[in-house]
């Protein structure tokens, strides 16, 4: 029986435009995510570097782009958080049947932008729907590394077989499944988090 639900944030709850940042940077010479940039993004998601140092590093790659432009381009991936999804997780929380955990790969600049877009009241509603709220940059780990799932299980004394994880990224659900966690790899645009109960 499922007792714990772990939800991803991007493209499960909040809508994303994943190619938006790359598109915004093309005019400044961006062609692909190099191993160097990939490493930088992952370190930033793990909170290993500050936003200021992150922007300094990105500026070094794209010297003609202002920090303001870089910040806007970085945050352009973030779209809306539909009210029906927020109401759905609030309803789920109110039923008190499951321990609710958020597990998101994110970073300081993105969360600041989400808070500004949602407003304090809606962001508060979102956060309050969860018993535990894990953001990768605050805990120094990121998906799909198994250590992050192991950490969540240990920290909350969860049994993998009683735990259900939803993420839109196949690598993330695969990694969780190797630990015995039940998973749903949500297909963006074809499936909705509001169908969760039919998947449990």
TORDRENMAR-23242 format. One record per residue: residue in three letters; chain; x, y, z of N, C-alpha, C in turn. Coordinates in Angstrom, 2 decimals, padded with zeros to 5 digits, m for minus. Layout:
% TORDRENMAR-23242
+-----+----+---------+---------+---------+---------+---------+---------+---------+---------+---------+
:  aa : ch :     n_X :     n_Y :     n_Z :    ca_X :    ca_Y :    ca_Z :     c_X :     c_Y :     c_Z :
+-----+----+---------+---------+---------+---------+---------+---------+---------+---------+---------+
: Ala :  A :       X :       Y :       Z :       X :       Y :       Z :       X :       Y :       Z :
...
+-----+----+---------+---------+---------+---------+---------+---------+---------+---------+---------+
% end
This chain:
% TORDRENMAR-23242
+-----+----+---------+---------+---------+---------+---------+---------+---------+---------+---------+
:  aa : ch :     n_X :     n_Y :     n_Z :    ca_X :    ca_Y :    ca_Z :     c_X :     c_Y :     c_Z :
+-----+----+---------+---------+---------+---------+---------+---------+---------+---------+---------+
: Unk :  A :  000.84 : m001.20 :  000.00 :  000.00 :  000.00 :  000.00 :  000.87 :  001.25 :  000.00 :
: Unk :  A :  000.50 :  002.20 : m000.82 :  001.28 :  003.44 : m000.91 :  000.95 :  004.36 :  000.26 :
: Unk :  A :  002.00 :  004.79 :  000.96 :  001.83 :  005.69 :  002.10 :  002.52 :  007.04 :  001.88 :
: Unk :  A :  003.45 :  007.07 :  000.91 :  004.24 :  008.28 :  000.69 :  004.25 :  008.65 : m000.78 :
: Unk :  A :  004.07 :  009.94 : m001.06 :  004.09 :  010.42 : m002.44 :  005.19 :  011.48 : m002.57 :
: Unk :  A :  006.09 :  011.23 : m003.52 :  007.16 :  012.20 : m003.81 :  006.89 :  012.78 : m005.19 :
: Unk :  A :  006.78 :  014.10 : m005.27 :  006.48 :  014.75 : m006.54 :  007.64 :  015.64 : m006.99 :
: Unk :  A :  007.91 :  015.57 : m008.29 :  008.80 :  016.51 : m008.95 :  008.03 :  017.82 : m009.10 :
: Unk :  A :  008.73 :  018.91 : m009.40 :  008.09 :  020.21 : m009.55 :  007.91 :  020.61 : m011.02 :
: Unk :  A :  009.02 :  020.74 : m011.75 :  008.97 :  021.20 : m013.13 :  008.31 :  020.22 : m014.08 :
: Unk :  A :  007.32 :  020.70 : m014.83 :  006.55 :  019.94 : m015.82 :  005.68 :  018.85 : m015.21 :
: Unk :  A :  005.65 :  018.77 : m013.87 :  004.67 :  017.92 : m013.19 :  003.64 :  018.83 : m012.54 :
: Unk :  A :  004.12 :  019.90 : m011.89 :  003.23 :  020.89 : m011.28 :  003.28 :  022.22 : m012.02 :
: Unk :  A :  004.49 :  022.77 : m012.16 :  004.64 :  024.04 : m012.88 :  004.99 :  023.71 : m014.34 :
: Unk :  A :  004.45 :  024.47 : m015.28 :  004.79 :  024.27 : m016.69 :  006.16 :  024.86 : m017.00 :
: Unk :  A :  006.89 :  024.17 : m017.84 :  008.21 :  024.64 : m018.26 :  008.28 :  024.78 : m019.77 :
: Unk :  A :  009.16 :  025.68 : m020.21 :  009.52 :  025.77 : m021.63 :  011.02 :  025.44 : m021.66 :
: Unk :  A :  011.32 :  024.14 : m021.69 :  012.72 :  023.71 : m021.51 :  013.71 :  024.29 : m022.53 :
: Unk :  A :  013.33 :  024.48 : m023.81 :  014.32 :  025.05 : m024.75 :  014.46 :  026.58 : m024.67 :
: Unk :  A :  013.67 :  027.25 : m023.83 :  013.61 :  028.72 : m023.84 :  014.96 :  029.39 : m023.57 :
: Unk :  A :  015.71 :  028.89 : m022.60 :  016.99 :  029.51 : m022.25 :  017.97 :  029.41 : m023.41 :
: Unk :  A :  018.05 :  028.23 : m024.01 :  018.95 :  028.04 : m025.16 :  018.58 :  028.99 : m026.30 :
: Unk :  A :  017.27 :  029.10 : m026.57 :  016.81 :  030.00 : m027.65 :  017.21 :  031.44 : m027.37 :
: Unk :  A :  017.06 :  031.85 : m026.10 :  017.38 :  033.24 : m025.73 :  018.87 :  033.53 : m025.86 :
: Unk :  A :  019.70 :  032.48 : m025.77 :  021.15 :  032.68 : m025.80 :  021.77 :  032.51 : m027.18 :
: Unk :  A :  020.99 :  032.08 : m028.17 :  021.52 :  031.87 : m029.52 :  022.14 :  033.15 : m030.08 :
: Unk :  A :  021.45 :  034.27 : m029.84 :  021.97 :  035.55 : m030.37 :  023.30 :  035.95 : m029.74 :
: Unk :  A :  023.64 :  035.30 : m028.63 :  024.93 :  035.58 : m027.99 :  025.94 :  034.46 : m028.26 :
: Unk :  A :  025.65 :  033.67 : m029.29 :  026.63 :  032.68 : m029.73 :  026.46 :  031.28 : m029.16 :
: Unk :  A :  025.37 :  031.06 : m028.41 :  025.17 :  029.72 : m027.84 :  024.83 :  028.73 : m028.95 :
: Unk :  A :  025.51 :  027.58 : m028.95 :  025.20 :  026.53 : m029.93 :  024.82 :  025.22 : m029.25 :
: Unk :  A :  025.50 :  024.90 : m028.14 :  025.20 :  023.65 : m027.44 :  025.68 :  023.73 : m026.00 :
: Unk :  A :  025.14 :  022.84 : m025.18 :  025.59 :  022.76 : m023.79 :  026.87 :  021.92 : m023.79 :
: Unk :  A :  027.99 :  022.59 : m023.59 :  029.29 :  021.92 : m023.55 :  029.42 :  021.18 : m022.21 :
: Unk :  A :  030.35 :  020.21 : m022.12 :  030.56 :  019.52 : m020.83 :  030.87 :  020.52 : m019.70 :
: Unk :  A :  031.58 :  021.58 : m020.05 :  031.93 :  022.62 : m019.07 :  030.68 :  023.32 : m018.53 :
: Unk :  A :  029.78 :  023.68 : m019.44 :  028.52 :  024.34 : m019.03 :  027.63 :  023.36 : m018.26 :
: Unk :  A :  027.57 :  022.12 : m018.72 :  026.75 :  021.10 : m018.05 :  027.20 :  020.93 : m016.60 :
: Unk :  A :  028.49 :  020.90 : m016.41 :  029.08 :  020.77 : m015.08 :  028.72 :  021.98 : m014.22 :
: Unk :  A :  028.79 :  023.16 : m014.82 :  028.44 :  024.40 : m014.12 :  026.97 :  024.37 : m013.68 :
: Unk :  A :  026.07 :  023.99 : m014.61 :  024.64 :  023.94 : m014.30 :  024.35 :  022.95 : m013.17 :
: Unk :  A :  025.02 :  021.78 : m013.22 :  024.78 :  020.77 : m012.19 :  025.30 :  021.23 : m010.83 :
: Unk :  A :  026.46 :  021.87 : m010.84 :  027.02 :  022.38 : m009.57 :  026.12 :  023.47 : m008.98 :
: Unk :  A :  025.54 :  024.28 : m009.86 :  024.64 :  025.34 : m009.40 :  023.35 :  024.72 : m008.83 :
: Unk :  A :  022.86 :  023.67 : m009.50 :  021.66 :  022.98 : m009.00 :  021.91 :  022.30 : m007.66 :
: Unk :  A :  023.16 :  021.95 : m007.41 :  023.51 :  021.31 : m006.13 :  023.84 :  022.36 : m005.07 :
: Unk :  A :  023.78 :  023.65 : m005.45 :  024.08 :  024.70 : m004.49 :  025.55 :  024.80 : m004.14 :
: Unk :  A :  026.41 :  024.26 : m005.01 :  027.85 :  024.29 : m004.73 :  028.47 :  025.65 : m005.05 :
: Unk :  A :  027.73 :  026.45 : m005.83 :  028.19 :  027.82 : m006.11 :  027.03 :  028.79 : m005.92 :
: Unk :  A :  027.35 :  030.03 : m005.60 :  026.32 :  031.05 : m005.38 :  025.78 :  031.55 : m006.71 :
: Unk :  A :  024.65 :  032.24 : m006.67 :  024.07 :  032.81 : m007.89 :  025.02 :  033.82 : m008.52 :
: Unk :  A :  025.67 :  034.59 : m007.68 :  026.60 :  035.61 : m008.17 :  027.77 :  034.95 : m008.92 :
: Unk :  A :  028.35 :  033.91 : m008.32 :  029.46 :  033.20 : m008.97 :  028.98 :  032.48 : m010.24 :
: Unk :  A :  027.77 :  031.96 : m010.19 :  027.18 :  031.30 : m011.36 :  027.08 :  032.29 : m012.52 :
: Unk :  A :  026.54 :  033.48 : m012.24 :  026.39 :  034.49 : m013.30 :  027.75 :  034.97 : m013.80 :
: Unk :  A :  028.73 :  035.07 : m012.90 :  030.09 :  035.44 : m013.32 :  030.63 :  034.43 : m014.32 :
: Unk :  A :  030.43 :  033.17 : m014.00 :  030.93 :  032.07 : m014.84 :  030.23 :  032.07 : m016.20 :
: Unk :  A :  028.91 :  032.24 : m016.19 :  028.15 :  032.26 : m017.45 :  028.56 :  033.49 : m018.27 :
: Unk :  A :  028.77 :  034.61 : m017.60 :  029.20 :  035.85 : m018.28 :  030.53 :  035.65 : m019.00 :
: Unk :  A :  031.40 :  034.84 : m018.41 :  032.69 :  034.57 : m019.03 :  032.52 :  033.82 : m020.36 :
: Unk :  A :  031.47 :  032.98 : m020.43 :  031.18 :  032.26 : m021.68 :  030.49 :  033.16 : m022.71 :
: Unk :  A :  029.68 :  034.11 : m022.22 :  028.90 :  034.99 : m023.10 :  029.12 :  036.45 : m022.71 :
: Unk :  A :  030.33 :  036.98 : m023.01 :  030.71 :  038.31 : m022.53 :  029.84 :  039.47 : m023.03 :
: Unk :  A :  029.12 :  039.26 : m024.14 :  028.30 :  040.35 : m024.68 :  026.91 :  040.45 : m024.04 :
: Unk :  A :  026.56 :  039.46 : m023.25 :  025.24 :  039.47 : m022.60 :  025.35 :  040.08 : m021.21 :
: Unk :  A :  024.44 :  041.00 : m020.90 :  024.45 :  041.61 : m019.56 :  023.97 :  040.59 : m018.53 :
: Unk :  A :  024.30 :  040.83 : m017.28 :  023.85 :  039.92 : m016.21 :  022.33 :  039.89 : m016.14 :
: Unk :  A :  021.72 :  041.04 : m016.40 :  020.26 :  041.12 : m016.38 :  019.67 :  040.23 : m017.48 :
: Unk :  A :  020.28 :  040.31 : m018.67 :  019.81 :  039.48 : m019.79 :  020.00 :  038.00 : m019.46 :
: Unk :  A :  021.17 :  037.67 : m018.91 :  021.46 :  036.27 : m018.55 :  020.45 :  035.74 : m017.54 :
: Unk :  A :  020.11 :  036.57 : m016.56 :  019.15 :  036.15 : m015.52 :  017.77 :  035.93 : m016.14 :
: Unk :  A :  017.35 :  036.86 : m017.00 :  016.05 :  036.74 : m017.66 :  016.01 :  035.50 : m018.55 :
: Unk :  A :  017.09 :  035.28 : m019.29 :  017.18 :  034.11 : m020.18 :  017.14 :  032.81 : m019.37 :
: Unk :  A :  017.86 :  032.81 : m018.26 :  017.92 :  031.63 : m017.38 :  016.53 :  031.30 : m016.83 :
: Unk :  A :  015.78 :  032.35 : m016.47 :  014.45 :  032.14 : m015.88 :  013.33 :  031.97 : m016.90 :
: Unk :  A :  013.65 :  032.13 : m018.19 :  012.60 :  032.06 : m019.22 :  012.00 :  030.66 : m019.37 :
: Unk :  A :  012.67 :  029.68 : m018.81 :  012.16 :  028.29 : m018.81 :  010.88 :  028.16 : m017.98 :
: Unk :  A :  010.72 :  029.06 : m016.99 :  009.62 :  028.95 : m016.02 :  008.34 :  029.58 : m016.55 :
: Unk :  A :  007.29 :  028.78 : m016.63 :  005.99 :  029.28 : m017.10 :  005.03 :  029.35 : m015.91 :
: Unk :  A :  003.77 :  029.00 : m016.14 :  002.74 :  029.15 : m015.10 :  002.57 :  027.88 : m014.26 :
: Unk :  A :  001.98 :  028.06 : m013.11 :  001.61 :  026.95 : m012.22 :  000.08 :  026.94 : m012.20 :
: Unk :  A : m000.55 :  026.08 : m013.02 : m002.02 :  026.10 : m013.14 : m002.72 :  025.88 : m011.80 :
: Unk :  A : m003.77 :  026.64 : m011.59 : m004.52 :  026.60 : m010.32 : m005.09 :  025.21 : m010.06 :
: Unk :  A : m005.54 :  024.50 : m011.12 : m006.15 :  023.18 : m010.89 : m005.13 :  022.19 : m010.32 :
: Unk :  A : m003.86 :  022.36 : m010.65 : m002.84 :  021.46 : m010.10 : m002.54 :  021.81 : m008.64 :
: Unk :  A : m002.53 :  023.11 : m008.36 : m002.31 :  023.54 : m006.98 : m003.46 :  023.06 : m006.09 :
: Unk :  A : m004.66 :  023.21 : m006.58 : m005.84 :  022.75 : m005.83 : m005.81 :  021.23 : m005.64 :
: Unk :  A : m005.32 :  020.52 : m006.65 : m005.25 :  019.05 : m006.57 : m004.30 :  018.62 : m005.44 :
: Unk :  A : m003.10 :  019.21 : m005.37 : m002.18 :  018.79 : m004.31 : m002.65 :  019.27 : m002.93 :
: Unk :  A : m003.36 :  020.40 : m002.90 : m003.94 :  020.84 : m001.62 : m005.00 :  019.86 : m001.14 :
: Unk :  A : m005.82 :  019.38 : m002.08 : m006.87 :  018.40 : m001.75 : m006.25 :  017.09 : m001.27 :
: Unk :  A : m005.20 :  016.67 : m001.96 : m004.48 :  015.45 : m001.58 : m003.92 :  015.58 : m000.17 :
: Unk :  A : m003.35 :  016.73 :  000.12 : m002.79 :  016.98 :  001.45 : m003.89 :  016.98 :  002.51 :
: Unk :  A : m005.03 :  017.57 :  002.16 : m006.15 :  017.68 :  003.11 : m006.72 :  016.30 :  003.47 :
: Unk :  A : m006.64 :  015.36 :  002.53 : m007.15 :  014.00 :  002.78 : m006.30 :  013.26 :  003.82 :
: Unk :  A : m005.05 :  013.72 :  003.95 : m004.17 :  013.19 :  005.01 : m003.92 :  011.69 :  004.92 :
: Unk :  A : m003.94 :  011.17 :  003.71 : m003.72 :  009.72 :  003.51 : m002.25 :  009.41 :  003.26 :
: Unk :  A : m001.53 :  010.40 :  002.76 : m000.15 :  010.17 :  002.34 :  000.79 :  011.21 :  002.93 :
: Unk :  A :  002.04 :  010.79 :  003.15 :  003.08 :  011.75 :  003.47 :  003.47 :  012.38 :  002.14 :
: Unk :  A :  003.41 :  013.71 :  002.07 :  003.65 :  014.42 :  000.80 :  005.05 :  015.06 :  000.81 :
: Unk :  A :  005.83 :  014.70 : m000.21 :  007.20 :  015.20 : m000.30 :  007.44 :  015.81 : m001.69 :
: Unk :  A :  008.02 :  017.00 : m001.72 :  008.44 :  017.60 : m002.99 :  009.93 :  017.33 : m003.15 :
: Unk :  A :  010.35 :  016.93 : m004.35 :  011.77 :  016.70 : m004.63 :  012.09 :  017.30 : m005.99 :
: Unk :  A :  012.74 :  018.46 : m005.96 :  012.96 :  019.20 : m007.20 :  014.43 :  019.52 : m007.44 :
: Unk :  A :  014.89 :  019.28 : m008.68 :  016.18 :  019.81 : m009.11 :  015.94 :  021.28 : m009.45 :
: Unk :  A :  016.47 :  022.16 : m008.64 :  016.27 :  023.58 : m008.92 :  017.42 :  024.38 : m008.33 :
: Unk :  A :  017.35 :  025.68 : m008.51 :  018.44 :  026.55 : m008.07 :  017.88 :  027.85 : m007.52 :
: Unk :  A :  018.72 :  028.60 : m006.89 :  018.34 :  029.83 : m006.21 :  017.63 :  030.83 : m007.12 :
: Unk :  A :  018.17 :  031.09 : m008.32 :  017.56 :  032.07 : m009.23 :  016.16 :  031.61 : m009.66 :
: Unk :  A :  016.01 :  030.32 : m009.95 :  014.70 :  029.82 : m010.39 :  013.66 :  029.93 : m009.28 :
: Unk :  A :  014.04 :  029.58 : m008.05 :  013.06 :  029.64 : m006.96 :  012.67 :  031.09 : m006.67 :
: Unk :  A :  013.62 :  032.00 : m006.73 :  013.29 :  033.42 : m006.53 :  012.29 :  033.88 : m007.58 :
: Unk :  A :  012.49 :  033.43 : m008.82 :  011.59 :  033.80 : m009.92 :  010.21 :  033.18 : m009.72 :
: Unk :  A :  010.17 :  031.91 : m009.31 :  008.88 :  031.22 : m009.05 :  008.10 :  031.96 : m007.96 :
: Unk :  A :  008.81 :  032.34 : m006.89 :  008.15 :  033.06 : m005.79 :  007.58 :  034.39 : m006.28 :
: Unk :  A :  008.33 :  035.08 : m007.13 :  007.86 :  036.38 : m007.66 :  006.66 :  036.18 : m008.58 :
: Unk :  A :  006.71 :  035.15 : m009.42 :  005.62 :  034.88 : m010.36 :  004.35 :  034.43 : m009.64 :
: Unk :  A :  004.51 :  033.57 : m008.63 :  003.34 :  033.03 : m007.92 :  002.79 :  034.00 : m006.89 :
: Unk :  A :  003.67 :  034.81 : m006.32 :  003.27 :  035.68 : m005.22 :  003.36 :  034.90 : m003.91 :
: Unk :  A :  003.56 :  035.61 : m002.81 :  003.81 :  034.98 : m001.51 :  002.66 :  034.06 : m001.09 :
: Unk :  A :  001.43 :  034.49 : m001.33 :  000.27 :  033.72 : m000.86 :  000.17 :  032.37 : m001.59 :
: Unk :  A :  000.28 :  032.39 : m002.93 :  000.18 :  031.13 : m003.69 :  001.38 :  030.23 : m003.43 :
: Unk :  A :  002.57 :  030.82 : m003.32 :  003.76 :  030.02 : m003.04 :  003.64 :  029.36 : m001.67 :
: Unk :  A :  003.07 :  030.09 : m000.73 :  002.82 :  029.54 :  000.60 :  001.87 :  028.36 :  000.56 :
: Unk :  A :  000.81 :  028.48 : m000.25 : m000.14 :  027.39 : m000.42 :  000.55 :  026.15 : m000.99 :
: Unk :  A :  001.39 :  026.38 : m001.98 :  002.14 :  025.30 : m002.63 :  003.03 :  024.59 : m001.61 :
: Unk :  A :  003.82 :  025.36 : m000.88 :  004.75 :  024.77 :  000.08 :  004.02 :  024.05 :  001.22 :
: Unk :  A :  002.91 :  024.62 :  001.65 :  002.15 :  024.05 :  002.76 :  001.44 :  022.74 :  002.42 :
: Unk :  A :  001.33 :  022.44 :  001.12 :  000.69 :  021.17 :  000.71 :  001.62 :  019.98 :  000.97 :
: Unk :  A :  002.89 :  020.28 :  001.25 :  003.87 :  019.21 :  001.45 :  004.33 :  019.13 :  002.90 :
: Unk :  A :  004.56 :  017.88 :  003.33 :  005.12 :  017.66 :  004.67 :  006.61 :  017.99 :  004.66 :
: Unk :  A :  007.26 :  017.65 :  003.55 :  008.69 :  017.90 :  003.40 :  008.93 :  018.48 :  002.01 :
: Unk :  A :  009.86 :  019.43 :  001.93 :  010.07 :  020.22 :  000.71 :  011.57 :  020.23 :  000.41 :
: Unk :  A :  011.99 :  019.37 : m000.53 :  013.43 :  019.27 : m000.85 :  013.76 :  019.95 : m002.18 :
: Unk :  A :  014.63 :  020.95 : m002.12 :  015.13 :  021.61 : m003.32 :  016.61 :  021.25 : m003.43 :
: Unk :  A :  017.02 :  020.78 : m004.61 :  018.37 :  020.24 : m004.78 :  019.47 :  021.19 : m004.29 :
: Unk :  A :  019.32 :  022.49 : m004.59 :  020.41 :  023.41 : m004.22 :  020.51 :  023.62 : m002.71 :
: Unk :  A :  019.46 :  023.25 : m001.97 :  019.51 :  023.38 : m000.51 :  020.08 :  022.14 :  000.17 :
: Unk :  A :  020.03 :  020.99 : m000.53 :  020.51 :  019.75 :  000.10 :  021.80 :  019.21 : m000.53 :
: Unk :  A :  022.29 :  019.88 : m001.57 :  023.58 :  019.51 : m002.15 :  023.59 :  018.23 : m002.96 :
: Unk :  A :  022.41 :  017.82 : m003.43 :  022.29 :  016.61 : m004.25 :  021.26 :  016.88 : m005.34 :
: Unk :  A :  021.34 :  016.09 : m006.42 :  020.36 :  016.27 : m007.49 :  019.98 :  014.91 : m008.11 :
: Unk :  A :  018.79 :  014.89 : m008.69 :  018.36 :  013.72 : m009.46 :  019.16 :  013.72 : m010.79 :
: Unk :  A :  019.47 :  012.60 : m011.39 :  019.04 :  011.24 : m011.06 :  019.97 :  010.47 : m010.11 :
: Unk :  A :  020.91 :  011.14 : m009.47 :  021.83 :  010.42 : m008.58 :  021.05 :  009.66 : m007.51 :
: Unk :  A :  021.34 :  008.38 : m007.34 :  020.58 :  007.57 : m006.38 :  020.74 :  008.08 : m004.95 :
: Unk :  A :  021.83 :  008.78 : m004.68 :  022.05 :  009.27 : m003.29 :  020.91 :  010.17 : m002.82 :
: Unk :  A :  020.30 :  010.92 : m003.74 :  019.23 :  011.84 : m003.32 :  017.98 :  011.06 : m002.91 :
: Unk :  A :  017.69 :  009.98 : m003.64 :  016.52 :  009.15 : m003.29 :  016.78 :  008.39 : m001.98 :
: Unk :  A :  018.01 :  007.91 : m001.86 :  018.41 :  007.22 : m000.64 :  018.29 :  008.16 :  000.57 :
: Unk :  A :  018.71 :  009.39 :  000.37 :  018.64 :  010.42 :  001.41 :  017.18 :  010.65 :  001.85 :
: Unk :  A :  016.28 :  010.79 :  000.88 :  014.86 :  011.03 :  001.18 :  014.27 :  009.84 :  001.95 :
: Unk :  A :  014.60 :  008.63 :  001.51 :  014.10 :  007.42 :  002.19 :  014.60 :  007.35 :  003.64 :
: Unk :  A :  015.91 :  007.53 :  003.81 :  016.51 :  007.43 :  005.14 :  016.01 :  008.54 :  006.07 :
: Unk :  A :  016.04 :  009.75 :  005.56 :  015.69 :  010.93 :  006.35 :  014.26 :  010.87 :  006.89 :
: Unk :  A :  013.37 :  010.28 :  006.07 :  011.95 :  010.22 :  006.45 :  011.50 :  008.82 :  006.89 :
: Unk :  A :  012.49 :  007.90 :  007.01 :  012.21 :  006.52 :  007.42 :  011.10 :  005.89 :  006.57 :
: Unk :  A :  011.27 :  006.00 :  005.25 :  010.26 :  005.49 :  004.32 :  010.64 :  004.10 :  003.82 :
: Unk :  A :  009.62 :  003.28 :  003.58 :  009.82 :  001.98 :  002.94 :  009.65 :  002.21 :  001.44 :
: Unk :  A :  010.65 :  001.81 :  000.61 :  010.56 :  002.07 : m000.83 :  009.26 :  001.58 : m001.47 :
: Unk :  A :  008.83 :  000.36 : m001.09 :  007.63 : m000.24 : m001.68 :  006.34 :  000.51 : m001.33 :
: Unk :  A :  006.42 :  001.33 : m000.29 :  005.24 :  002.12 :  000.12 :  005.33 :  003.55 : m000.38 :
: Unk :  A :  006.32 :  003.79 : m001.26 :  006.61 :  005.15 : m001.72 :  006.41 :  005.26 : m003.23 :
: Unk :  A :  005.73 :  006.31 : m003.66 :  005.40 :  006.52 : m005.08 :  006.00 :  007.84 : m005.54 :
: Unk :  A :  006.81 :  007.79 : m006.60 :  007.53 :  008.97 : m007.09 :  007.08 :  009.32 : m008.50 :
: Unk :  A :  006.77 :  010.60 : m008.72 :  006.34 :  011.08 : m010.03 :  007.34 :  012.09 : m010.57 :
: Unk :  A :  007.82 :  011.84 : m011.80 :  008.76 :  012.75 : m012.45 :  008.58 :  012.63 : m013.95 :
: Unk :  A :  008.82 :  013.71 : m014.68 :  008.68 :  013.66 : m016.14 :  009.95 :  013.18 : m016.82 :
: Unk :  A :  011.06 :  013.09 : m016.08 :  012.35 :  012.70 : m016.68 :  012.61 :  011.22 : m016.42 :
: Unk :  A :  012.76 :  010.48 : m017.50 :  012.91 :  009.01 : m017.44 :  014.09 :  008.58 : m016.57 :
: Unk :  A :  015.24 :  009.29 : m016.70 :  016.42 :  008.93 : m015.90 :  016.13 :  008.99 : m014.40 :
: Unk :  A :  015.29 :  009.97 : m014.03 :  014.98 :  010.16 : m012.61 :  014.10 :  009.04 : m012.07 :
: Unk :  A :  013.06 :  008.67 : m012.82 :  012.19 :  007.59 : m012.35 :  012.93 :  006.26 : m012.39 :
: Unk :  A :  013.79 :  006.06 : m013.38 :  014.57 :  004.83 : m013.47 :  015.47 :  004.68 : m012.24 :
: Unk :  A :  016.14 :  005.77 : m011.88 :  017.05 :  005.76 : m010.73 :  016.29 :  005.43 : m009.44 :
: Unk :  A :  015.12 :  006.05 : m009.25 :  014.31 :  005.79 : m008.05 :  013.85 :  004.33 : m008.02 :
: Unk :  A :  013.48 :  003.82 : m009.18 :  012.97 :  002.44 : m009.28 :  014.03 :  001.41 : m008.89 :
: Unk :  A :  015.31 :  001.73 : m009.13 :  016.38 :  000.79 : m008.77 :  016.46 :  000.59 : m007.26 :
: Unk :  A :  015.89 :  001.52 : m006.49 :  015.88 :  001.41 : m005.03 :  014.59 :  000.77 : m004.52 :
: Unk :  A :  013.71 :  000.38 : m005.45 :  012.46 : m000.27 : m005.06 :  011.28 :  000.68 : m004.92 :
: Unk :  A :  011.51 :  001.96 : m005.24 :  010.42 :  002.96 : m005.17 :  009.49 :  002.74 : m006.37 :
: Unk :  A :  008.19 :  002.83 : m006.14 :  007.22 :  002.75 : m007.23 :  007.25 :  004.09 : m007.97 :
: Unk :  A :  007.17 :  004.04 : m009.30 :  007.33 :  005.29 : m010.07 :  006.27 :  005.47 : m011.16 :
: Unk :  A :  006.09 :  006.72 : m011.52 :  005.29 :  007.10 : m012.69 :  006.09 :  008.14 : m013.46 :
: Unk :  A :  006.52 :  007.74 : m014.67 :  007.22 :  008.68 : m015.55 :  006.15 :  009.41 : m016.36 :
: Unk :  A :  005.74 :  010.56 : m015.84 :  004.63 :  011.32 : m016.43 :  005.00 :  011.87 : m017.81 :
: Unk :  A :  004.16 :  011.60 : m018.78 :  004.38 :  012.08 : m020.15 :  003.76 :  013.48 : m020.30 :
: Unk :  A :  004.61 :  014.48 : m020.40 :  004.15 :  015.87 : m020.46 :  003.30 :  016.09 : m021.72 :
: Unk :  A :  002.15 :  016.71 : m021.51 :  001.25 :  017.00 : m022.64 :  000.26 :  015.88 : m022.92 :
: Unk :  A :  000.57 :  014.68 : m022.39 : m000.33 :  013.54 : m022.60 : m000.99 :  013.11 : m021.30 :
: Unk :  A : m000.31 :  013.38 : m020.19 : m000.82 :  012.98 : m018.88 : m000.81 :  014.17 : m017.93 :
: Unk :  A : m001.59 :  014.08 : m016.89 : m001.73 :  015.17 : m015.91 : m001.55 :  014.62 : m014.50 :
: Unk :  A : m000.95 :  015.39 : m013.64 : m000.76 :  014.97 : m012.25 : m002.10 :  014.68 : m011.56 :
: Unk :  A : m003.17 :  015.31 : m012.06 : m004.50 :  015.08 : m011.47 : m005.00 :  013.64 : m011.68 :
: Unk :  A : m004.27 :  012.86 : m012.54 : m004.61 :  011.44 : m012.75 : m003.88 :  010.54 : m011.75 :
: Unk :  A : m003.19 :  011.15 : m010.80 : m002.33 :  010.41 : m009.88 : m002.99 :  009.20 : m009.23 :
: Unk :  A : m004.16 :  009.37 : m008.72 : m004.80 :  008.27 : m007.96 : m005.03 :  007.03 : m008.82 :
: Unk :  A : m005.24 :  007.22 : m010.10 : m005.45 :  006.06 : m010.97 : m004.13 :  005.32 : m011.24 :
: Unk :  A : m003.00 :  005.96 : m010.88 : m001.70 :  005.35 : m011.12 : m001.15 :  004.65 : m009.87 :
: Unk :  A : m001.74 :  004.96 : m008.73 : m001.20 :  004.41 : m007.47 : m001.45 :  002.90 : m007.37 :
+-----+----+---------+---------+---------+---------+---------+---------+---------+---------+---------+
% end
